[in-house]
């Protein structure tokens, strides 16, 4: 799934609360590839289309599907009939 930033430019860091390595503008499309809690706050590891990785504060992400995403659903299993 891709995520889109919901506000102004956001810092991308080497680790949660780490050194800033780049910024992403509002509307940037990234892939969320991991998450972690640090200092009681959620952080997301994201990758852009160029494959660059970095950490952003998860509260600033708005998770929405983007055209071209391949969404997967869990397999359906029949429920026992109870007979």
Secondary structure, DSSP 8 states (H G I E B T S, - for coil): -EEEE-SS-EEEESSTT--EEEEE-TT-EEEEEEEEEETTEEEEEEE-TT--EEEEEGGGEEE---TT---------------
